Amino acid sequence: MLIAYICTNYNNSTYTVAAVESLLKNRGHQIQIFVVDNASRAEEVQVLRDLGTTHPEIHLICNPENVGYFSGLSIGIEFARKFNPNIQWMIIGNNDLEFPDGICSAIEEREAEYKGYAVISPDVVTLDGHHQNPHVILPIGRIRTIFYDLYYSNYYFGLLMYRAAKTIPKLTRRGDEDHWRTAMSIHQGHGSVYVLTPRFFSKFKHLWSPSFLFSEEFFLAVQLKRAGEQIFYSPAISVTHHWHGSLQDLPSRSRWNMARDAHRESRKYFKEFRA
């Protein structure tokens, strides 16, 4: 099977090295890797160049500025499709991932089933064993929308809400991930990793990305819904996620500001999912 992996990198190349080396352990498949660096420090870029010297399957794309997550992935998608028009299957996402030896075979074995969907969302498991998919099974309701509006109304009020949620998880916890053993169509898959199928490329050339970072899951749901498509969650393929590795250099206030901006943008489209 010919399959590509596209990821973004920003000043954390050690994660990219680990992700690439784990994926290349899959034998019997053609694997091409496209790393999109979002203007990292020179020493971090050098790590990627050295990796490409060791593994000719790797192609490095260096952006002159940090364009964000989905925009960076879209640059990689466009480059990969031009580099090899035969690529019809892509694993896209973070660089802080670890792939099992059999992931390519698992996708190939279910190729006929997966072709009926534009996007496949795998079982994403953190290092402490938490399953992050199915991320959002059904569109969020009005009460949770109000909760998000309050959370993003003020940074310090948001911190209080966050601490309260950590202290009493049942106040805000959704039970979606409890269904991680069940394959199903879902509203949103966790944004750390997706598998794009030939059906995706029959309708789209890139990912829709109106935000710099955050809320990518929601924007993908909007993009798919407008084309009559939906994400399929499949526990038959699993990926380990080194949670928050891709955000380790960002101060918490910066993360909140970017998430707030993304929420304000996504808020414009919530009504599209109302019953």
C-alpha positions, 0 to 999 in steps of 0.5 A: 500500500502507498501511504503518506504521513504529513505532520507539522513541526515547530521547535520540537524535532525530537518528536518528529524523529520518533514519529517517523522512525515508528512509522517506518517500522511498517514493512511491506508498504510504500511510505512517503513522509512530508514534514512541514516545519513552521519556521523553527530554530536553525538547530531544530531544522538541522535535526530534520535535515539530518533525519532526511539524510538518514531516511530518503523517504522524508521530504522537508518543507520549510515555511518562512513563517509559522502558518499554524497547524491545519494551514501547515498540513495543507501545504504538506498535502499540496506538496505531496500530491504534486510530488506523487499524484498516486498518493491516495491515502494520507495520515496527517496530524501532529508530530508527537505521535507513535505508530504501531508496526501494523498500522499500514496493514490495518488500513490496507485490510479495511481499505474497501470499508474506509473508502466509503468515508472521506476521513477516518479517525483512529483510536488515539491513546495517551501515554497514561492510557486515556482514549481521546476518540471518539472525540465528539459523537454528536454536535454540542448542545446549547448548554455546553455552548454557553459553558464555552462562551463563559470560559473564553469570556475572561482569562482568569475566569477561564482558569477558575472554570478549568480548575473547577473542572479538574477538581470535579470532572463530572461537572464538564466531562463528556462520556464520548470517549467511553465508547472507544471500542465501538466503530461509528460515524462521529461529529468530530475526531481528535485533531491530533491525527486523521487518515484521509482517504481517496474520497477526501481527495475527490472532493477537497484539495486541502483542509479548511483552516480559518484559525491559526491553531485550535478548533481544527476538529470543528472546522473539519466537521464543517468542511465535511458536512457542507460536502455531505461527508462525515468522519468515521471513527475506527478503533481497528487502527490505533496511535499513541499520542504524546499529549501536549508535546506539540504545545510544550513551548507555548505559555498558558496565556498564549494558548488560551488567547489562541483558543479564544480566537478559534472559539470566536471564529467557530462560534459563527458556524455552530448554527449549522449543526442545530437540529 
